[in-house]
Amino acid sequence: MGDIARTQLQRAGAQVRHWDIVHRGIAHHGLIGLAVPALLRTGALPSPVLATLHTEHAAHVVGVMQRLRELVRINQALDVAGIRHLFIKGIALSVQLHGDPLARGGRDIDVLIERARTRDAEGILRELGYELPIHASPADPNATEPPKESGWVHRESRILVELHDRLCDNHTLLPWDFEMLWAERETVMIAGIAVPTMARRRLPVYLAVHGIRHGWQRLLWLVDLAAVLDHHAAWDDVLDDAAPLGLDGTMLHVAWALHHWLARPVPPEVLARARRRIDVRLLNRLVARFHDGPQWYEAQPRNSVRRFIAGSVWSRAITYVMKPTRAFWGRQLAFDLSSPQDRAAFALPARLDWMYPLIRPFGWAIRRLRS
C-alpha cells in the first residue's frame, strides 16, 4: 500500500462513527483478506476493533490454508486420472489477480470439468472423502439438461467443492464451451504446483455475469473486476469481447459501478456510453436494491420474505436485463418456469406436468412451511 492510499485510509478512518458496521460490512463482502491488512497498517483503528480484526484475519488465513490443501489434492487426483479441469474463482483467482492466495475471501472450491468426465470426477471426490449433502435435490429425470453444478462436502473438514460442467445454467447467457476455455487456459502456481485456470482475457465478462446476477451481494466481486480492468486497453478488449455476446450493456454497468461505488478510474468515453443506455440505467437501479440501508453490511435472514424477493424477483429481473435477446429470454423463461426443487418436493403424475409452472410462484413458500 502506497503513501497516498495510506493517507486516504487514515482520513476515512477518522470519519468513521460506527466501526461495528464497518467491520460487519468488510466480513459480509468477503474483504477480510484484502481490507484488514491495509487497515491494520494505518494505525487508525480503535483497540477493540483492532483485536477483533486480528482474530478474524487469523481465522481467514486458517480457512484459506485448509482450502488450499484440498485444492492441491483435488488437482493432483484429477491430473492422475487424466481429467481436464480448470479452477475458477476462489484461491486460483486470488493468485491470478492479486498475487496472493490470502487476498480473497471464499467459502468453497469451484472446478470446471469437461462434461464427458463428470462422473469420473465425482468418483474421485468420493475417494477423497467428499459426499453429497443429505439435503441435495435429486436429479430431475425429465430435465432436458442436467444442472450445471453439483456440490460436495468433505466428511471431516466440511469444505465445499462444486463441480461445474458449464459456466451458467443457461448456456445462451455465456456460450463459451470447455474446449475453448481449455485451449486458452493459464496456470497459476499454488504451493509449488501449476494449477490450470481461466485465461485473464476471459475473466472480465465471466466475473461481471456472476457478480451482477447476484446484485453484487459481495463487493469482493467488483474489487476483482477493478484489478483486471486496470488500464484503458483492458476496457477496449472487454467491450470488443462483450458486444458479440450481447453483453456490452452488462460491461457498461460494470464501468458505472466501478466509477460510482469504488471511485476507480474508468475511461470517460466508456462512462458516456453507459449514461446513454437505458438497460445500463435499469441495471444500476436494480443492483442498488441489494445495498439499500442495512442491506449493504448484513446478510438477509434465511427464509425471510426480503431474501425471497431479492433472489426470486430482483435477481431474475437483473438476469433478463443483462441480455435482452429473444433467444436468451426464451431459454431463461423455460428454466424459470420449471424448478427442479418443485419437482422434487411435489411429485405429480406425468399427465399433470403442465401444472409445475403454476406451482412455481408458491413453491418457495410451501417448501419453507414444510421444513
Residue, then its C-alpha position, 0 to 999 in steps of 0.5 A: m500500500g502506497d503513501i497516498a492510499r495510506t493517507q486516504l485510509q487514515r482520513a476515512g478512518a477518522q470519519v468513521r462513527h460506527w466501526d461495528i458496521v464497518h467491520r460487519g460490512i468488510a466480513h459480509h463482502g468477503l474483504i477480510g483478506l484484502a481490507v484488514p491488512a491495509l487497515l491494520r497498517t494505518g494505525a487508525l483503528p480503535s483497540p477493540v476493533l483492532a483485536t477483533l480484526h486480528t482474530e478474524h484475519a487469523a481465522h481467514v488465513v486458517g480457512v484459506m490454508q485448509r482450502l488450499r490443501e484440498l485444492v492441491r489434492i483435488n488437482q493432483a487426483l484429477d491430473v492422475a486420472g487424466i481429467r481436464h479441469l480448470f479452477i475458477k474463482g476462489i484461491a486460483l483467482s486470488v493468485q491470478l489477480h492479486g498475487d496472493p492466495l490470502a487476498r480473497g475471501g471464499r467459502d468453497i472450491d469451484v472446478l470446471i470439468e469437461r462434461a464427458r468426465t463428470r462422473d469420473a470426477e465425482g468418483i474421485l471426490r468420493e475417494l477423497g472423502y467428499e459426499l453429497p449433502i443429505h439435503a441435495s435435490p435429486a436429479d430431475p429425470n425429465a430435465t432436458e439438461p442436467p444442472k450445471e453444478s453439483g456440490w460436495v462436502h468433505r466428511e471431516s473438514r466440511i469444505l465445499v467443492e462444486l463441480h461445474d460442467r458449464l459456466c451458467d445454467n443457461h448456456t445462451l447467457l455465456p456460450w463459451d464451451f470447455e474446449m475453448l476455455w481449455a485451449e486458452r487456459e493459464t496456470v497459476m502456481i499454488a504451493g509449488i504446483a501449476v494449477p490450470t485456470m481461466a485465461r485473464r482475457r476471459l475473466p472480465v465478462y465471466l466475473a461481471v455475469h456472476g457478480i451482477r446476477h447476484g446484485w453484487q451481494r459481495l463487493l469482493w466481486l467488483v474489487d476483482l473486476a477493478a484489478v483486471l480492468d486496470h488500464h484503458a486497453a483492458w476496457d477496449d478488449v472487454l467491450d470488443d469481447a462483450a458486444p458479440l455476446g450481447l453483453d456490452g450493456t452488462m460491461l457498461h454497468v460494470a464501468w458505472a459501478l466501478h466509477h460510482w461505488l469504488a471511485r476507480p478510474v474508468p475511461p470517460e468515453v466508456l462512462a458516456r456510453a453507459r449514461r446513454r443506455i437505458d438497460v445500463r440505467l435499469l441495471n444500476r437501479l436494480v443492483a442498488r436494491f441489494h445495498d439499500g440501508p442495512q442491506w449493504y453490511e448484513a446478510q438477509p435472514r434465511n427464509s425471510v420474505r426480503r431474501f425471497i424477493a431479492g433472489s426470486v424477483w430482483s435477481r431474475a429481473i437483473t438476469y433478463v436485463m443483462k441480455p435482452t435477446r429473444a433467444f436468451w429470454g426464451r431459454q431463461l423463461a423455460f428454466d424459470l418456469s420449471s424448478p427442479q426443487d418443485r419437482a422434487a418436493f411435489a411429485l405429480p403424475a406425468r399427465l399433470d406436468w403442465m401444472y409445475p409452472l403454476i406451482r412455481p410462484f408458491g413453491w418457495a413458500i410451501r417448501r419453507l412451511r414444510s421444513 
